[in-house]
Amino acid sequence: MLATERLEWNPWNGHLVRAGDEAYLLHVPTTAVFGIDELGREVIEHCARDGGMSIDELAEALAHRHPPARVRAFAGELRSLEMLQPAGCLKPINPRGAAV
């Protein structure tokens, strides 16, 4: 993954759920639920905009509030889980229906 690759939030693979002041991230393919903090919400909000953002752009945009290494690590984790995917190429991780 290139730090300059533009990434978009993929709502098929992840859902941001809010409960009062708390926020949780649901990884759709695995149904894993993660608590996320302000940094997580900001990364998702930036990448949900048209065209997304690169990890370099995220680190720069959020540097006044979060350490760049932490921004890069979190965005990289979302990329590895395919909740962030290359801009313009969004696809569900598990496009086939599951047998119930």
C-alpha positions as CSV (number, residue, x, y, z in Angstrom):
1,M,0.0,0.0,0.0
2,L,1.3,3.4,-0.9
3,A,0.9,6.3,1.5
4,T,-0.2,8.4,-1.4
5,E,-3.0,5.9,-2.5
6,R,-6.3,7.7,-2.1
7,L,-8.6,5.7,0.1
8,E,-12.4,5.8,0.6
9,W,-14.6,4.6,3.4
10,N,-16.4,1.5,2.3
11,P,-19.9,1.3,3.9
12,W,-20.4,-2.3,2.7
13,N,-17.5,-3.5,4.8
14,G,-17.8,-1.2,7.9
15,H,-20.5,0.6,9.8
16,L,-20.0,3.4,12.2
17,V,-22.5,3.1,15.0
18,R,-23.1,5.8,17.6
19,A,-24.6,5.3,21.1
20,G,-24.7,8.6,22.9
21,D,-21.2,9.9,23.2
22,E,-19.7,6.5,22.3
23,A,-18.8,5.2,18.8
24,Y,-18.4,1.7,17.6
25,L,-17.2,0.2,14.4
26,L,-18.8,-2.9,13.0
27,H,-16.7,-4.9,10.6
28,V,-19.5,-6.4,8.5
29,P,-17.8,-9.5,7.1
30,T,-16.7,-10.8,10.5
31,T,-19.4,-9.0,12.7
32,A,-16.6,-7.9,15.0
33,V,-17.3,-4.7,16.9
34,F,-14.6,-2.2,17.9
35,G,-14.9,0.8,20.1
36,I,-13.3,3.8,18.4
37,D,-12.1,7.1,19.6
38,E,-12.1,10.6,18.1
39,L,-9.2,9.8,15.8
40,G,-11.1,6.9,14.4
41,R,-14.2,8.9,13.8
42,E,-12.2,11.7,12.1
43,V,-10.3,9.2,9.8
44,I,-13.7,7.7,8.7
45,E,-15.3,11.1,8.2
46,H,-12.4,12.4,6.0
47,C,-12.3,9.2,3.9
48,A,-16.1,9.2,3.5
49,R,-15.9,12.4,1.5
50,D,-15.9,12.2,-2.3
51,G,-12.5,11.0,-3.6
52,G,-11.3,10.0,-0.2
53,M,-7.8,10.9,1.1
54,S,-4.4,9.3,1.1
55,I,-2.7,8.3,4.4
56,D,-0.2,11.1,3.9
57,E,-3.1,13.6,3.5
58,L,-4.8,12.2,6.6
59,A,-1.7,12.5,8.7
60,E,-1.2,16.1,7.6
61,A,-4.9,17.0,8.0
62,L,-5.1,15.6,11.5
63,A,-1.5,16.5,12.7
64,H,-2.8,19.4,14.8
65,R,-4.9,16.9,16.9
66,H,-3.3,13.4,16.6
67,P,0.3,12.1,16.2
68,P,0.9,11.3,12.5
69,A,2.2,7.8,13.4
70,R,-1.0,7.0,15.1
71,V,-3.1,8.3,12.2
72,R,-1.0,6.3,9.8
73,A,-1.3,3.1,11.9
74,F,-5.1,3.4,12.3
75,A,-5.7,4.2,8.6
76,G,-3.4,1.2,7.7
77,E,-5.4,-1.1,10.0
78,L,-8.7,0.0,8.4
79,R,-7.1,-0.5,4.9
80,S,-6.0,-4.1,5.9
81,L,-9.6,-4.8,7.0
82,E,-10.8,-3.4,3.7
83,M,-13.0,-0.8,5.4
84,L,-10.8,1.7,3.6
85,Q,-10.3,0.8,-0.1
86,P,-8.8,2.5,-3.1
87,A,-10.9,5.4,-4.3
88,G,-13.3,4.5,-7.1
89,C,-12.8,0.8,-6.6
90,L,-15.1,0.0,-3.6
91,K,-16.3,-3.6,-3.3
92,P,-17.8,-5.7,-0.6
93,I,-15.3,-8.2,0.9
94,N,-17.9,-11.0,1.0
95,P,-20.1,-10.3,-2.1
96,R,-21.6,-13.8,-2.1
97,G,-24.6,-14.5,0.2
98,A,-23.9,-16.6,3.2
99,A,-25.8,-19.9,3.7
100,V,-27.9,-19.7,6.8
